[in-house]
């Protein structure tokens, strides 16, 4: 396993789309990452709960960080998400990504999204490693 360099951590943490949404990289390790997002009025859907796109983007950011954490370029092949509960304004969503399987050219990850200890969504993704 490769070490996580400061340059790699800074590059991942500086993702412009994540900055626009308010997603922060809280932790990065070999094959793992944690991202966080506080639900604001701007991230709500018309029901008044966190928009599914915001939850998905948070999970996808953790997935991207974890899969690219060791220096190899990893490109998403497929992803899916299951929404299990709603999140409200003021809650902090936490996405924890962990590698579940790795082969020479692909890897699979699971991302659990929680708010106050309750599971909000489960995301799964697979990458191609270049």
C-alpha positions in Angstrom: 0.0 0.0 0.0 1.2 3.5 -0.8 1.4 6.2 1.8 -1.0 9.1 1.5 1.1 12.1 0.5 0.2 15.7 1.6 0.0 16.7 -2.1 -2.5 13.9 -2.8 -4.6 14.8 0.3 -4.6 18.5 -0.7 -5.5 17.7 -4.3 -8.5 15.6 -3.2 -9.6 18.1 -0.6 -9.5 20.9 -3.1 -12.2 19.4 -5.4 -14.1 22.4 -6.9 -17.5 20.6 -7.1 -17.2 19.5 -3.5 -16.3 23.1 -2.4 -19.3 24.4 -4.2 -21.6 22.0 -2.3 -19.8 22.5 1.0 -18.5 18.9 1.2 -15.3 18.6 3.3 -12.7 15.8 3.3 -12.5 14.9 7.0 -10.1 11.9 6.8 -8.2 10.0 4.1 -6.4 6.7 4.5 -5.3 3.8 2.2 -8.6 2.7 0.5 -10.7 4.7 3.0 -12.1 8.2 3.2 -14.6 10.2 5.3 -16.4 13.3 3.9 -18.9 15.5 5.7 -21.7 17.9 4.7 -23.9 20.0 6.9 -27.5 20.1 5.5 -28.4 23.7 4.7 -31.6 25.3 3.3 -29.8 25.3 -0.1 -29.4 21.5 0.0 -33.1 20.7 0.6 -35.6 19.2 -1.8 -39.2 20.4 -2.1 -40.2 18.0 0.8 -37.9 20.0 3.1 -35.3 17.3 3.6 -31.8 16.8 2.3 -31.9 16.4 -1.5 -30.9 13.0 -2.8 -28.4 14.6 -5.1 -26.6 16.2 -2.1 -26.5 12.8 -0.3 -25.3 11.1 -3.4 -22.6 13.7 -4.1 -21.3 13.4 -0.5 -21.1 9.6 -0.8 -19.5 9.9 -4.3 -16.9 12.3 -3.0 -15.9 9.8 -0.3 -15.8 7.0 -2.9 -13.6 9.1 -5.2 -11.2 10.0 -2.4 -10.9 6.5 -1.1 -10.4 5.0 -4.5 -7.7 7.5 -5.5 -6.1 7.7 -2.1 -3.0 5.6 -3.0 -1.9 7.4 -6.1 -3.4 5.2 -8.9 -6.0 7.0 -11.0 -9.3 5.3 -10.4 -12.3 5.9 -12.6 -15.9 5.0 -11.7 -17.4 2.1 -13.6 -20.7 2.0 -11.8 -22.4 3.2 -8.7 -25.7 2.9 -6.9 -27.3 4.2 -3.8 -30.1 3.2 -1.5 -31.7 5.9 0.5 -32.9 4.7 4.0 -33.8 7.9 5.9 -34.2 11.6 5.5 -31.9 14.3 6.9 -32.9 17.7 8.1 -31.4 21.2 8.1 -28.6 21.5 10.6 -27.7 17.8 10.6 -24.2 16.9 9.6 -24.0 14.0 7.1 -20.9 11.8 7.4 -19.9 9.5 4.5 -17.4 6.7 5.3 -16.0 4.9 2.3 -14.1 1.6 2.7 -12.6 -0.7 0.0 -14.3 -4.1 0.1 -12.5 -5.9 -2.8 -9.6 -5.2 -5.0 -8.1 -6.9 -8.1 -5.4 -5.9 -10.4 -7.6 -3.6 -12.5 -10.7 -2.9 -10.4 -11.8 -2.3 -6.9 -15.2 -2.1 -5.1 -16.2 0.2 -2.2 -19.0 0.6 0.2 -20.0 4.0 1.6 -22.2 4.4 4.6 -23.9 7.8 5.0 -25.0 8.6 8.5 -26.5 11.5 10.4 -26.4 11.5 14.2 -25.6 7.8 14.1 -28.5 6.8 11.9 -27.9 5.4 8.5 -29.3 7.7 5.9 -28.0 5.9 2.7 -25.7 3.1 1.5 -23.7 3.6 -1.6 -21.7 1.1 -3.6 -19.2 1.8 -6.3 -16.7 0.0 -8.5 -13.7 1.6 -10.2 -11.3 0.8 -13.0 -7.6 1.4 -11.9 -5.4 2.9 -14.6 
